[in-house]
Amino acid sequence: MSVRRRTTLRAVAAATVAIALAAGCSNANSGANKGGGGGATGVLTIGKPDGPQTNNSNPFLNTSAGATLGYRYMIYEPLAMTNMIKPTEKADPWLATDWEWESNFTKVTFTLDDRAKWADGKDLTADDVEFTFNLLKKHPALNGNGIPFDGIAVEGGKVVLTFKESQFVNQNKIIQTFIVPKHIWEKVDNPETWPNRTPVGSGPYKLKTFTPQTTTLVATPTYWNGKTKVKELRYTAYNDNSAATTALATGKVEWSFVFMPNHKQLFIDKDPKNHKLWFPSGLGIHGLWFNTARKPLDNPALRKAMAMVVDRNAIHIQAQATLYPEITNPTGIPLPAGEPFLAPEYQGANTKPDVPGAKKLLAEAGFTLEGGVLKDPSGKPVTLTFTDPAGWNDYITGLAIIKDNVKQLGIEAKVKTQTAEAWGVDVANGNFDATLHWTNSGATPYDMYQNVMDGALLQPIGKSSQLGNFGRFKNDEATAALKEYANAKDEPTRTKALHTVQKIFVEQAPMIPTAAAPIGAEYSTKNWIGWPTEANPYAPPQHTQPSALEIVLNLTPAK
């Protein structure tokens, strides 16, 4: 599986069959572990099963190679570093030494670290931060979190942001915004499409070489925040999960997030002393997103009926090898972590398949079953195409299960695979019927629901959505409830709003939740130590999350 975030993790799969590595990949790391291993040579090898990449290092585009492989976090830095598995904890200062919110969360003031510099030696100043936020305000396609910026100013050397509404739910998103150099980006004609092939950031690494298969970053000797033990980062894009798994098992790759149907046999047992994995989870989920702007999926009765027949337990066992927690509640909220957030009417509810109930719902909505074929109210047969990247075998297997499940309703579905890059573009543009995809995650289920249902993120078909609502879901009540949650001044108001959102999610079924989303990774301690673990959870271990930089800076060569 690819990293599925969010966010987004996201993060966060790969092929249905084992195939040989592409020629460009098979030799990519051939010398990485010679002469005493990666730790001895200063090289850390990282792999992704996302296939060949296009040279694009624009940090604000979630479809760029920098985002897909995760290396954007090594070049560009945030104002503060948050921990996704402990989102309520105070973030670590980074480019900012301090930030102060007013009590109503409509104003924040940043004090910057005056030591910060760009990789080209120029000082990083408040003007750069002001420029970055104005860039995002002016270009919504780059504003990946949909932050509603209002006032942006430099006052007494500090950066002050003001908002017309409370940013209670966006605190972490704002403080971990990438900061880019004004002296470079102000010369760009169209930053929304700029590939940024020679990126300059404030982070400890700079781009050395890029090929569709392998991207190499080298440490910046003058990094403002200290020296790095890892001198080179080598990212390899493998064609599928089997190839990436083989690379992990043989030591060619030391860090990855790859779905393995038998992780113990395929990875752990190959080097029990050094091969590790840790899969913590938040409140994000994986699920089948519907394109609600396309017929017949614009009909909520069809979407809900499909949700009623999907066998989540079969997906949990057959597609995910029990590695990801099973979704057992129709609200999609992972349990038991999300138990306190459940509306009373959904406490005790379950996702066991109900084919008779689904057929009854469809009949009441004007669908008919003729000769085993489901026809919509206009008399047209219901046929669908499920899409996901070739090589993401947990998703592809999941789609095959869902295809069989909905066949019970007379729905004819087919599974279509694409390259990860083409799929990402199609999802953003709304060019799909239904696709397995992840959601955002946060301290509460709000981030998950907002990612799927918020009308404020809605883009027309054909216009790229970098923010979410890929399924073009439009429901004014849901949008209002999400807004009410975000702006609430007390917990009872938030609770009421969240219960409303849950009800709409269940009844309108903009997506079918299939699993809780882990923020995990496989890694090796043979050459590098200092990884986050359950005993030391200083960051989620996934290398396409913002805290990946914190992990790399924490690594030291193994003795």
N, C-alpha and C positions, 0 to 999 in steps of 0.2 A: 504494500500500500504506500502511496505517496504520503508525505506529511500532510495532515489535514488540520487547519487552524481556524484556519478564521476571520483566521483570523483570522483566515483564517484558517492550526494546527492544524487551515489550517496546516494539519498538519495538518492532514494530513496526510501502497498496495501494488500488486503486480500480477504477473501473467498466469493464465490458466494452464499453460504447459511449460515445461522446462525447455528452454532453447539456449543455444550457445551464445556467448557474449559477442556483441558486434566487434569487428576487428579493431575499431578505434577504442573500444572500452577494454578489451582484453589485455592490452599492453599498457594501459594508462598508468597503472600503479606498479609496473613490473619491478621497478627499483626502489619502491618506497620503503620496504622493510629490510633491505640488505644492510649489512654492516652493523648489526646490533639493533635494528628495528627503528620504527618511527620516532620513538623517544630519543634515541641516540642521534638521529640525523636532524631532529627538530621538525619533522614532518608529521602532520596529522591528516589521515586520509578519511574522507567522508563520502558516502555514496547515496544516491537516490535512484529509484526505479522509474524515472520519468522520461526516458528516451532523450534523443538529441535536443539540444537547446539552441535558441537564437540569441545572438549577442545583444543583450539588453540589461543594463544595470540601473535602470531608473528605480530608485528605492520605493517610490510611491505607487508603482503599478504592480498589483498582485499577480499579473500574468508574466512579469519579467523573469529572466533567468535568475536574477539576484534574489527574487522572492521565492521562486520554485526550489532552487537549491539551498537557499538560506544565507548566502554570503553577504547579502545587503546589511545584515546585522554586524558584520565584522568591519565594514567600511564606514557606515553612518551610525551615529550614536544618539540616544535619547536624552532628554533633560533629567529623567530619573528612571531607575530600573525596577520594574515590578515583578512579583512572583505569582504566576498564574494559578499555582496550586495553593497559594495562600494570599488571595486577592485582597483580603481585608487588612493585611499587614502594611505598615508604612513602607513606601518604596525606598530604595537606596539612592542617595544623591549621585548624580552622574555629571552631565554638563551643568546642571544647576546644583548649587550647594544648599539651596533652600527654596521653598515655595509656600506661599500662604494663601489660603482660600478665605474669602469672607463667609460668614455664617450661612448665607443663603446660596452659596456656590454660584454666584453670578460674577465673581471677580477673583482672579488669581494673579499673584505677583511673584516673578521668578528672580532670584539672585543667582547670577552665573559664576562659575568657577573661572577666575581670571587667568588660570594657567592654560586653559583650553586653546589648542591650535589646530589648524587644518593641516593635512598631510603635506601641503606645499609650503608650509612654514608660516603662513599668515595667521594672525590672531583670530580666534573665534570670538565674536563680540555680540552685544545685544542687538546690533543692527542685523546680524545674520539670523538671529532668532525671530526678530520682527519680520524680516523679509520672508522667512519660511512660512510663518503663520499667514501672512498676507498672500503668499503663493497658493496655499491651500484654500483660502477664502475665495480667491479669484478663480481657481480652477477646481470645480467640484469633482472632476474625474480623478484628481490626485488626493482628494480629501477622503481617504479610505474609511474613516470612522464617522463621516458625516457630521463633524463638529460644526455647530452653528455659530461661527465666529461673528463677533460684532466689533467692538473696539480693540485695536492692536496698536500698542504704543511703547516707546522707550521713555521711561521717567527716572531720571537720576541714575542712569546706568542699569536700571532694572527693566525687565519686560513685563508689561501689564496687559492682561487679556480681560475683556469684559464681555458679558453675554446677556441677552435679553431674558433668558430663562435659566433656571437652575441646571447646573452640570453635575449633579450628584452622581448620575450613572456613568458619566464620561470622565471622571477624574483621572483614572489610570490611563485612559486612551490619550488624554491631552498631555500628560506629563511624559509619556513615552513616545511622543512624536519625533520622527527623524528630523534632525536639523541639517540643512544644506548650506553651502557657502554662497553668499550673495554675489561675490565677485565673479562667480562662474555661471550661476543660474540666471542672473539678470540679463545675460546676453543670449539666452535661449528663446527662440521665436515661439515655439509651441511645446512647452514642457509636458503636455499631456501625451505627446507621442515621441518625445525625445528619448533615444535609446541609451544615452549617457555612457558611451563605450569606454571612456577613460575616466571613471568616477574618482572624485576627490572628496574624501570625508574627513572627519576628525578621529575616526577609529584607528585601532592599532594595525590595520592591514590595508594594503592597496592591491589592485588587480595587476597581476604580472602577465598572464596569458589566458586567452579564451579560445576554446574550440567547442564544437557542438557536443563533444563527449566529456571534456575535462576542462575545468576552470581552476587556475592556480592563483592563490593570493600569497603575498609575502609580507612579513612584518615590517612596519615602518620604524626605522631606528630612532626617530625623534618623537615617538608617541608621547603625548603630553602627560599621560597618566601612568607612566612607568614602563618597565621592560616586560616583554613577553617571553615565556619559555618556549611556546610553540612558534617556530620561525616561519613555517610554511603550512598553508591549508590547501589541500588538494581535493576538489569536489569532482566526483565522477558521476555522470548521468548514465546509468545502465538501462538497457532496453526493457527489462522486466524484473519482476520480483525474484524469479529463479536465479537470474544472473547476479542480482544484488545480494541475495542470500549466500550464493557460492562465494562471492567476494568477502562477505563477513566471516563465513566459516573458515576460509583459508587465510584470513588475516590481511588481505589486500585492502579491505575497508575496516576501519576501526570505530566508526560511528555512523549510525543510520537509524531510520525508522522504516522497517520493512515488515509487512505482514507475513508470518510464517505459520502454515497450518500445523506444523509440529516443531515448535521452537526449541524444545529440549533436544530432540534428536538432530535437527538440522543445524543448530547453532551452539547451544550450551555444551552438549556432550563432545563437541569437537575440541574444546579446551576448557574444561570445567573450572580450572583455576582462574582464568582470565575473562572468559566470555560471560557477560552479564546483560541483564535487561531489567528495566523498571518502567512500569506503565501506570503512573498515577493518572487520575481522571479529575475533571472538573464538572461543570454543569452544562457542558456542550454535548451535542449528540450527532450521530450520523442518521441519515434518513433519505427517503425517496422524495425529492422535490418535484412538484408538479408545475408545469408551465400553465398557470391558471388563465393566461390570455389566449390560449389556443383551444379550439373546440376539439373534442367534447369535454376537455378537462376544465373548461370554464364552469362546468356544472358541479356544484359542491356535493350533490348526491352521489355522483360517480366517484368522486375522490374519497368520500367517506366510506362508500361500499367497498372500495379497494382496500382502504385501511382496515376494514373489519375482517378481511379474509387473509391478510398477510400473516404468515407463521413466523413470528419473531424468534421463537425458540429454535426452529430449524435454521434460521439465519445465524443465531448465536452459536449453534453447534457446528453446522456444516460450513458456513461461510467464514466465521470468525474464530473457529477452533476454540471457543470459550475464552479467548484472550480479552475480549471487550465485554464489559458488563451488559447483561441483557436488559432491554427495556420491557417493563411489565405493566406500565400504566399508560392509558391512552393519551394523557397529557404530554407524554414524552419526557417528563421530568425524571432524571435518573434517581433511583432509590437504592439505599435509604438516605443518601445525602440530601435529596430534595424533599424528603417527607414533610418538613415544617412548612413548605410552600404550597402544598396541595390544597386545592379548594375542597371543602367538606363533601361536595357531591362526587368527587373523584377518589376519595379515600376508600380503599378496598376495591376499586375498579381494576379490571385486568384487560389484557390484550389477547386473550384466547380467541382464535378464529371463530367467526360466527357466520357461516355461509348462508344459512336460511334467513338470518336477520338482514344480511346484505342484499339478498335477492328481493326481500320484501321492500326494503328501502328503495331499490331501483324501480320496482314496479310502481310504487306510489309516486315516483318522480317522472313517470311516463316512459321509462325504458321497457323494452320488450325482448323476450328471449324466443328466437325462432330458429328451429333446427340446430340448437346449441350455439347460436350466434347472438350476441347481445347487440341490440340496435337502439340508438339514441331516440329521443322523442320525435326527431324528424324522419326516422326510419333508416338512418345511415348506420352500417355496422361499426362497432367501436373497435378500432385498431390503433395500437400505440407502438412507439419505438422507445426503448430504454437505452440510454447511452452512458458510457463511462470509458476511461482510457484503457486501451489494450494493455494487459500486464498487471492491472490492479485486481488480483484474483479474488480477494475477499469481496470486493464490489461486484465483480462479474458473476461470481457464484451467487451472491445475494440477489442480483437481478434475475438470474435463472430461476431461483426459488420463487421470487415474486411473480415472474412470468407464469409459472405453473399454478401459483395460487389464484391469480386473477382469471386463469382459464376456466376455473370453476364457475365463474360468472358469465362465461361466454365471450370474454375479452381476448382478442388475438393480439399478442404482443411479440415483438422481436427485440433481440439484443444487438445493438450496434456498438462497435468499439472504434476509438479514435486515438490519435496521439494525445498525450497529456496536454501539449501546447494548444492543439486545435480544440480540444474539449474545453479547456479553460476559457478560450475566446468565445466559443459557442454558448457556454453557460452564462458568461457575463453579458452577452448580447441577446439572450433569451431565445437562442436557436436550438430548441430541444423540446421533446414531449415531457419526458421525465428522466431524472438522473439521480443516482445516489451521490450525496454530497454531505459535507459536514456543516455545522453551525458554529457561531461564536460561542464563547464560554465566559462566564464572569462569576462574581460573588453570589449572584442570585440567578434564577431562570430568566430574568429580564433580557439579558444579552442574547440568549438562545432565541427567544420569541421575537425580539426586535429584529434580529438578523433575517428572520423568515417573513415577518408579517407587517413591518412598518411601512406605511404608505409614504412616509417622508423619504424613503430610499427608492421609491418607485421610478423606474426609467421605462420609456417606451421600447417596444421590441425593436432591436437593431441598434439601440444606443447602449454602450457598455455601462454596466453597473459594477463598480468596484466595491460597493459598500455592502451588498446583500440584496435581499428580496429578489433573487434571481428568477423566482417563479412568477414575478409580476403580480403578486397578490394585492388586491385592492379591497379593503374593508374599512370604512370610515370609523366604525366603532372600535375596531382593534387599534387603529392608529391613535384615536383619542385616548384609549385606555393606556397605551404605552406612554403617551405623552404625559398623562396624569401621573403615572407611576414615576416617571423621571422628574417631575416637578413637585411631587408631594412634599409637604412640610412635616408630615407625621406618618408613623408606621401603619396605623389603621387605614389611611387613604391608599397607601401603597398596596396593602394586602387586598383591599377591595378591587383595585385596578388589576392586579395580577390574577385574581380569580376570574375577572371578566375576560382577560386574554386567554386563559386556559379554556374557558367554555367555547370561545370562538375557534380556538385551535382544534378542539375535538370535533365540533359540529361542522366546521368549514373545511377541515383537513387540507391545509395548504401544502402539507408534506406528511409522509408516513415515517415516524421515528422508528429506527431499526436497532440502534445500539447506543450506549453511552460512549462518548468520545474520550479515549485516553490521550494523554500528552506524553507519550512514552518514547523509548528508544532502546536500541541494542548498542552496546559499546564493549570495548576491550580494555582491560587494565594491563595488558602485556607491556605496552610502551608508555602509557600515560595513566596517571592516577590523579584523584581529586574530583571524580565525577559526583554529581548529586545522587543520593540514594534515599531510600525510605528512612534510614537513620539520620541522614543529613540532607533534608529536602530544601536546600537553599535555592533551587530552581527546578522547573520541569526539565527533563533531560532531552527533549526534542530539539534538534538542531535547526529547525526553521521557526523557532520562537524567539522573541526579542531577547530573552535571557541567555541565548546561546553564546553571546559575547562574554557574559559573566562566567559561563562554564569554561570557555577556552582560556580566559585569563586566570582561572583557578587551577588549570592543569599543570602538572609538573612531571618531568620524566620519571618513569619507574626505575627503581634501583636495580 
